[in-house]
């Protein structure tokens, strides 16, 4: 069942859980994620990240129709979300393709430009009924990057007062916060600023989003969910599980590789979903 980002986050808030949000750069990922969600009877967000196209993976135009078809057929609520769209033209193309949620990522822009372009994204999304996530602060390198590359992470954490202004002046439906998680494989244990997250949650009126969700401990997941996080982005360790399912093994046909990777992705996603939903 295809739903918007706002609708699926309302489910998360009602149940006091976080919805898993997983990148689907290929059919193996897509099938594994949907199978996991249906087996656990949990809502799920399928994402396409703009940066994945730079890595030679599927383009938005190639994968969006498949994502949308899978969402419509699914037995659980599914949002099809554009992740880390860094320019408004890309956001516009995603909305025209039918994405029911989009993230405008202006975190690398000067603050006022981030505000202005985020407002534009909200106006664009309103025309199709889609929801908008945006980011203030920064999680460091994008999906698939090096999680150890921030020399002074505290300097780019989300400022609670700025978060209040950002939400009020842009009209976004979800706020991505920087509080100690980053994208990619963690080279050392992340130190999460739970007090900062709790303060932001107490001050803003929209659900919070955690990027860089892979590699975080179950205990810390539970802590962030209790402090307002309703969407957790998760990709790197899911992709790693798919790779480990085929590393060092001999396959005679390519489709056997895809089958093994799909099953491993499903199992890893189910593990994450159980934590996010308190199962």
C-alpha positions in Angstrom: 0.0 0.0 0.0 1.6 3.3 -1.2 1.5 6.1 1.4 3.2 9.4 1.9 6.1 10.1 4.3 3.8 12.1 6.5 1.3 9.3 6.7 3.9 6.6 7.5 5.6 8.8 10.2 2.2 9.2 11.8 2.0 5.4 12.1 5.4 5.5 13.8 4.5 8.1 16.3 1.2 6.4 17.1 3.0 3.2 17.8 6.0 4.8 19.5 8.4 3.1 17.0 10.7 4.1 14.2 10.1 3.2 10.6 13.1 1.7 8.8 14.1 3.6 5.7 16.2 1.6 3.3 18.0 2.5 0.1 17.1 0.3 -2.9 19.7 0.8 -5.6 18.9 -2.6 -7.2 16.2 -5.2 -7.4 17.9 -7.5 -4.9 17.7 -4.7 -2.2 14.1 -3.9 -3.1 12.9 -7.5 -2.9 14.7 -8.2 0.3 13.3 -5.1 2.0 9.7 -5.7 1.0 9.9 -9.4 1.9 11.2 -8.4 5.4 8.5 -5.8 6.0 5.7 -8.1 4.9 7.0 -11.0 7.0 7.2 -8.8 10.1 4.0 -6.9 9.2 5.8 -3.5 9.6 5.5 -0.3 7.6 8.6 0.5 5.6 10.2 3.3 3.5 12.0 2.5 0.2 14.5 5.1 -0.7 16.5 6.2 -3.8 19.6 8.3 -3.1 20.8 10.8 -5.7 24.4 9.9 -4.7 23.9 6.3 -5.8 23.7 7.4 -9.4 27.2 8.8 -9.1 28.3 5.3 -8.0 27.0 3.8 -11.3 23.9 2.3 -9.8 20.3 2.6 -11.1 19.1 6.1 -12.1 15.9 7.5 -10.6 14.1 7.1 -13.8 15.0 3.4 -14.0 14.2 2.4 -10.4 11.3 4.7 -9.5 8.6 2.8 -11.5 9.7 -0.5 -9.9 9.7 0.9 -6.4 6.3 2.4 -6.9 4.8 -0.8 -8.3 6.3 -2.8 -5.4 4.9 -0.3 -2.9 1.4 -0.5 -4.4 1.4 -4.3 -4.3 2.8 -4.6 -0.8 0.6 -5.8 2.1 2.0 -3.2 4.4 2.2 0.6 4.2 5.2 1.7 2.0 6.5 5.2 1.3 8.7 5.7 -1.7 11.1 8.4 -0.8 13.8 10.4 -2.6 16.9 10.5 -0.3 19.4 13.3 -0.2 18.2 15.3 -3.3 20.7 18.1 -3.4 19.2 20.2 -6.2 15.6 21.3 -6.9 15.5 20.1 -10.4 16.3 16.5 -9.2 13.5 16.9 -6.6 11.1 18.1 -9.3 11.9 15.1 -11.4 11.3 12.7 -8.5 7.9 14.3 -7.7 6.9 14.0 -11.4 7.8 10.3 -11.2 5.5 9.7 -8.2 7.7 9.8 -5.1 5.5 10.2 -2.1 8.3 11.7 0.0 11.4 13.7 -0.9 14.4 14.9 1.1 15.9 18.1 0.1 19.5 18.1 1.4 20.7 21.7 1.6 23.0 21.0 4.6 26.1 21.9 2.6 24.6 25.3 1.6 24.8 28.6 3.5 22.0 28.6 6.1 19.7 31.1 4.5 20.1 29.4 1.1 19.2 26.1 2.7 16.1 27.8 4.2 15.0 29.3 0.8 15.5 26.2 -1.3 13.8 24.0 1.3 10.8 26.3 1.2 10.8 25.9 -2.6 10.9 22.1 -2.2 7.9 22.2 0.1 5.9 24.2 -2.4 6.8 21.8 -5.2 5.9 18.8 -3.1 2.5 20.3 -2.2 1.5 20.2 -5.8 1.7 16.4 -5.8 0.7 15.7 -2.2 4.1 14.4 -1.3 5.9 15.1 2.0 9.2 16.8 2.6 12.1 15.9 4.9 15.0 18.3 5.2 18.3 18.7 7.1 19.8 21.4 9.3 23.3 20.6 10.5 25.3 17.9 8.7 25.9 14.1 8.9 29.2 14.3 7.0 29.7 12.3 3.9 26.7 10.9 2.0 25.5 7.3 1.7 28.3 4.8 1.4 30.9 7.3 2.6 33.5 7.0 5.3 32.0 7.4 8.7 35.3 8.4 10.3 36.0 11.5 8.2 34.6 14.2 10.5 37.4 15.9 12.4 35.2 18.1 14.5 31.7 16.7 14.5 30.4 18.9 17.3 30.8 21.9 15.1 28.1 20.7 12.6 25.6 19.2 15.0 22.1 20.5 14.7 21.5 23.6 16.8 18.1 23.3 18.6 17.2 26.9 18.2 18.0 26.8 14.5 16.0 23.7 14.2 12.9 25.5 15.6 13.3 28.3 13.1 14.0 25.9 10.2 10.8 23.9 10.8 8.7 27.0 11.4 9.9 28.9 8.3 10.0 26.0 5.8 6.9 23.9 6.6 8.7 20.6 6.3 7.1 17.3 7.5 10.2 15.7 9.0 13.6 17.0 10.3 16.9 15.2 9.8 19.1 15.9 12.8 22.9 15.8 13.2 23.6 14.5 16.7 26.6 12.1 16.3 25.7 9.7 13.5 27.3 9.8 10.1 27.0 7.8 6.9 29.1 4.8 6.0 30.9 2.1 8.0 31.8 3.3 11.5 35.6 3.2 12.1 35.0 3.8 15.8 32.0 3.7 18.1 29.7 6.7 17.5 29.1 9.0 20.4 25.5 10.2 20.2 24.3 13.4 21.8 21.1 12.2 23.3 20.5 15.4 25.3 20.7 17.5 22.2 18.2 15.2 20.4 15.8 15.3 23.3 15.9 19.1 23.4 15.2 19.3 19.7 12.3 16.9 20.1 10.8 19.0 22.9 11.1 22.2 20.7 9.9 21.1 17.3 6.5 19.9 16.1 7.6 17.4 13.4 9.1 13.8 13.6 12.8 13.5 13.7 15.0 11.5 11.3 18.2 9.7 12.1 20.7 9.3 9.2 23.7 7.0 9.5 21.6 4.4 11.2 23.7 1.3 10.3 26.1 0.1 13.0 24.4 1.7 16.0 23.7 -0.5 19.0 20.2 -1.8 19.8 20.3 0.1 23.1 21.1 3.4 21.3 18.4 2.8 18.8 15.9 2.5 21.6 17.2 5.7 23.2 16.9 7.8 20.0 13.4 6.4 19.4 12.4 7.5 22.9 13.7 10.9 22.0 11.6 11.6 19.0 13.2 9.7 16.1 10.5 8.2 13.9 12.5 7.4 10.8 15.9 5.6 10.7 17.9 5.5 7.5 19.8 2.3 7.1 21.8 1.1 4.1 25.5 0.4 4.6 25.3 -2.7 6.8 22.5 -4.1 4.8 24.6 -3.8 1.7 27.5 -5.3 3.6 25.4 -8.3 4.5 24.5 -8.9 0.9 28.2 -8.8 -0.1 29.2 -11.2 2.7 26.7 -13.7 1.5 28.6 -14.2 -1.7 32.2 -13.4 -0.7 34.6 -16.4 -1.0 31.9 -18.6 -2.5 31.7 -20.2 -5.9 28.5 -19.8 -8.0 28.0 -21.2 -11.4 25.2 -18.8 -12.5 24.7 -15.2 -11.8 21.1 -15.5 -10.6 22.3 -17.7 -7.7 24.5 -14.7 -6.6 21.4 -12.4 -6.7 19.3 -14.9 -4.7 21.9 -15.3 -2.0 22.4 -11.6 -1.7 18.6 -10.9 -1.6 18.1 -13.4 1.2 21.0 -11.9 3.3 19.6 -8.4 2.8 16.2 -9.6 3.9 17.6 -11.2 7.1 19.6 -8.1 8.0 16.7 -5.8 7.4 14.5 -8.0 9.5 17.0 -7.7 12.3 17.0 -4.0 12.1 13.2 -3.8 11.9 12.8 -5.9 15.0 14.8 -3.3 17.0 13.2 -0.3 15.4 9.7 -1.6 16.1 10.4 -3.2 19.5 9.6 -6.7 18.4 
